[in-house]
Amino acid sequence: MAVLNAFMPSAHALTADEAYAIAAGDNDARITALQKLAPKADPALAPLLQAMMNDAVKVAGHKVYVIGDDGQATDAASGQVVALPLDAEDVVNNNRMSSEIEAALAAGKLLSKDASVRAEAIESLANAADESKLPVIDKALSLETDAALLKRLKAVRNKALLGAQDPAKRIDAAKALANDASPDSRALLMERLQDASETDLAVKGALQAALDKVNHKLAWGEYAGVLFTGVSLGSILLLAALGLAITYGLMGVINMAHGELMMIGAYATYVIQNLFRHHLPGAFDWYILLAVPASFLAAAAVGAVLERTVFRFLYGRPLETLLASWGVSLVLMQLVRTLFGAQNVQVENPNWMSGGLDVLSNLTLPYNRLAIIAFAALVLVGMSLLIAKTRMGLFVRSVTQNRPMASCMGVNTARVDTMAFSLGAGIAGLAGCALSQIGNVGPDLGQNYIVDSFMVVVLGGVGQIAGTVYAALGLGLVNKFLEGWAGAVLAKIMVLVIVVIFIQKRPQGLFAFKGREA
C-alpha cells in the first residue's frame, strides 16, 4: 500500500468492526465500507484484501480471521495468532466485490518503478473506476511519466467521473472523452448513455454530443485504415504481378507456375533466416538484407532452368504452355513438401519491422506493411529502369517487338528469352520474400495470388508496366472497400465480375499499345 501512504498519514489502525464490515454482510455494504477504508492507508488492510482474493479469510462471530499458508489463523485487526473457531465460515466475494478489492490493491502498485506493474494496476483500477478512486487516480496522474500509461490513466479518470454525483463533473467527463476520440471513449460514452441510472437530460445531451463527435473523428480513421489496407494489398499484388508482366506480358508465356516461383522466394527467405538464427544470432535483425538477393537468385535460377528445359519448346503454343506450367507447379510444390514438410513454416520479422506507427487512436500502420509498400516501389523503379535504360532491356524489347529482325541484327534471341524469363521469375521470388513478412510460408503460398496476378496484368494491359501498377493498386483498393460492405468472399466475386465486364468492353486493358508498338 505504498501509494496510499503517499496520499495521507497512516495513523489509522484497522479495527475488528471495520474488518468485519468489508468481510461479511451485504455486498453493497461491504463495497461501501471498503471504499471508505481504502484512503485511510492502514498497513493491515492490504494483507487482509490479498487474503480475501486468495479465499483465505474466514468469519466467526464478529471477528475476521486470515488463514496462513501453514494453516494458522490470525486475527485480521490485531495480527495476533489465534485459535480458529469451529463455526468459522468462508468469506465469499462476488465479481463486484472482487473488482473493488483488486482496485484497492492496485492503488499500492501505482508507484512501482516497473511500468508493467503500473500498467496492471491501472487496468485493475479501470475495472472498478468510480468517484471514490479519484484521489488515488489524481495522485498517480501527477507522478506518471510513461506517455501510454498516462493516457490510460486519463481514460480511467474520465470513466470514474462519468459516475460522479455532480452532473457538472459528468458533463466535463463527456467533453474530455469527446476530445480524446478513441474507441475506448466511444465505448464509455455508449455505456453511460445506455445506463438507466443516468436521468439528467443535460448530461444525456452532453453524452450524445460527445458520442457524435467521437464517431465523426473515428470515421476518418476507419476510412484511412481502409485506404491503407487497400494500398498495402495493391503493393502485394503489384509485386506478384510484376514478374508475370514480363513472362506473360512481354514474352506471351502463360506461366501457371508463377505462384510457385513466389513460393521459392519465400522459402529462400526462410532458409536465410534459419542460417542467421543458428550462425549469426547477433545480426538476426539484418537477415532480410541477405534474404532479398537470395530470394531473387533462387527463383531466377529455377526460372532459367524451366525456360531452358520446358518453355523454350512451347513458345507460340499457349494451351500447351498453360498445361505444362500447371504440371511444373505441382512438381515444385511436391518438391518443397519433400524438403521442408507439408506444414507451414514461420518467418519472423526483424525487430525494426515489428510494431506499428500510431497515426490516429484507431489507426496503426504496421511497419512490415509500410516496408512492403516501400519495397514494391523500389522494385518497380528498378525494373522500369532495367527495361528502359539498360542493354538487356533494349534486347528484351527488341525481341518482344520483332524477333526475326532482332535476330538478323545479331541479337541472341534464345539467350534473351532465358534472361527475360529469369528476370520475371526473380521478381516473383522478391514477391515471395515480401509475403513471408506478413504471413506463414507454405507449399500453397503461390496459389493464393496466381489468379489475382493474371487479373492485374490483363486489366492493366498486356506488356504495360504502368498499367500493371494502376491495376494492382486499383484492385487492392476496390477489394478492400467492397470487403467492408459485402464481406471477403462476396468482395472477391464482385471484383472478378467487374474485371470480366471491363475486359469485355475494353479487351486491350487500361493501357494499350499504340501505333507501331501495336
Buried (B, 14 or more C-beta within 10 A) or exposed (E): BEBBBBBEEBEBEBBBEBBBBBBBEEBEEBBBBBBEBBBBBBBBBBBBBBBBBEEBBBBBEEBBBBBEEEEEBBBBBBEEEEEBBEEBEEBEBEEBBBBBBBBBBBBBBBBBEEEEBBBBBBEBBBBBBBBBBBBBBEBBBEEBEEEEBBBBBBBBBBBBBBBBEEBEBBBBBBBBBBEBBBEBBBEBBBEBBEEEEBEEEEBBEBBEBBBEBBBEBBEEBBEBBBBBBBBBBBBBBBBBBBBBBBBBBBBBBBBBBBBBBBBBBBBBBBBBBEBBEEEEEEEBBEBBEBBBBBBBBBBBBBBBBBBBEBBEEBBEEEEEBBBBBEEBBEEBBEBBBEEBEEEBBEBBBBEEBEEEEEEBBBBBBBBBBBBBBEBBEEBBEEBBEEBEEEEBBBBBBBBBBEBEEBBEEEBEBEEBBBBBBBBBBBBBBBBBBBBBBBEBBBBBBBBBBBEBBBBBBBBBBBBBBEBBBBBBBBBBBBBBBBBBEEEEEEBBEBBEEBBEEBBEEEEBBBBBEEEEEE
